[in-house]
Amino acid sequence: MDELRDWLQARETAGNLRELRPIGRRRGGRLQLAGEGEKTLLDFSSNDYLALSEHPEVLAGSRGALAEWGAGVGAARLMSGDLLLAHRLEEAVARLKGTEAALLFGSGYLANAGIIPALVGRDDVIFADRLDHASIYDGCRLSGARLRRFRHNDLAHLEELLHKGRGRGRALIVVESLYSMDGDRCPLQELVALKERHGCLLLVDEAHATGVFGANGGGLIEEEGVVGGVDLAMGTFGKALGGYGSYVAGSAAMIHYLLNRARSFIFSTGLPPAVLGASLAAVHLVRTRPELRRELHHKMVLFKEELQRGGWSRPLGPSQIVPVVVGSSQEAAALAGALREGGVFATAVRPPTVPVNTARLRFSVTRHHGEAALRETAALILAVMRQHCPGLLS
Ligand SMILES: *Cc1c(COP(=O)(O)O)cnc(C)c1O
């Protein structure tokens, strides 16, 4: 077991050792770390963008389903675990995403790990953005298909790879519509034109976009008007929708195919009633209360403007995910520590999650954050930087 210890030691030396951090209490965008007394921190690390995890209608939807159906469904959906409630949620998701049908999965990770191997195999090829989420890459590996990675958001590079290696089998392009560590967007309209020229399938991961973008909260595929050009859009209920679980939306034939082929769907217990009830209420809120989205957009703009006015001149992206890229892992960790001292909890994202020398603090703006708190946080970030790495400020 010395090998394990050496491995951990090497990680620690590089400043890349991961640790769990139990939360004792959490409410309204503030949290208390267990073992650190009553001290509360403003939480900028959560993907609960619309603050739906605590919304009274979501809680009521969850409680109602729990009372009616019990704690678990007892089996996979294809056995006896197929509650009508799951179908109602799938219909609601299909309406939200503008597709014929949708299928639920346990989590976003399980969806990507199941969908990709269902679509492509050994004789096929996958083209994936370099910054795609780990669950996408794990799905690619499980599929056994050849994998070609294109430079982040670089469609010219993608086209070059397509010319060289499209092959005669199926070709699948996988992107995120909003990237989780940079908060930047995929050029979806150009991508759809490209995939049509080359006869590829397109899977778009909308984990961070659903609920936040689109007139009805249907994500960036709605906002960009490309729903018809996307073969599959997946997403999670764990982020803007405030709960847990995931879905994939597409044509009726595609969904029927996936429920016959995707192993992470077939061989896994259905989502529990309380989770289905919460998601059903959350999807309804997203569709009927655009003011939730507007409030979030107002807050993300305010936060970025405060940082820029205070001297941060590097890009902060077009979304609620605000990456403050500082470079070295040690610097990012030191800044995160100093922010914690000052009452703000933000994650230092380090390699291997992001490329070497692009370690960063990642701030998630959510509806939980008040305007005053956003201003104070921006001021604190700037003060901490002036102390630790003044060279990064203009
Ligand atoms: C979070 C995330 C997932 C995984 O979703 P979970 O429901 O948390 O398993 C998949 N893809 C992307 C891009 C994500 O950000």
The ligand as a Tripos MOL2 file, in Angstrom:
@<TRIPOS>MOLECULE
LIG
   15    15     1     0     0
SMALL
NO_CHARGES

@<TRIPOS>ATOM
      1 C1        -22.4880   18.1020  -13.8850 C.3       1 LIG1
      2 C2        -22.3120   17.6520  -15.2710 C.ar      1 LIG1
      3 C3        -22.6630   16.3650  -15.6640 C.ar      1 LIG1
      4 C4        -23.0740   15.3020  -14.6920 C.3       1 LIG1
      5 O1        -24.3490   15.5150  -14.1650 O.3       1 LIG1
      6 P1        -24.7030   14.8910  -12.7460 P.3       1 LIG1
      7 O2        -26.1850   14.8890  -12.7050 O.co2     1 LIG1
      8 O3        -24.0610   15.7510  -11.7180 O.co2     1 LIG1
      9 O4        -24.1270   13.4980  -12.7290 O.co2     1 LIG1
     10 C5        -22.5700   16.0450  -17.0030 C.ar      1 LIG1
     11 N1        -22.1280   16.9350  -17.8960 N.ar      1 LIG1
     12 C6        -21.7570   18.1670  -17.5450 C.ar      1 LIG1
     13 C7        -21.2690   19.1180  -18.5810 C.3       1 LIG1
     14 C8        -21.8290   18.5660  -16.2160 C.ar      1 LIG1
     15 O5        -21.4330   19.7930  -15.8730 O.3       1 LIG1
@<TRIPOS>BOND
     1     1     2 1
     2     2     3 ar
     3     2    14 ar
     4     3     4 1
     5     3    10 ar
     6     4     5 1
     7     5     6 1
     8     6     7 2
     9     6     8 1
    10     6     9 1
    11    10    11 ar
    12    11    12 ar
    13    12    13 1
    14    12    14 ar
    15    14    15 1
@<TRIPOS>SUBSTRUCTURE
     1 LIG1         1 GROUP 0 **** ****
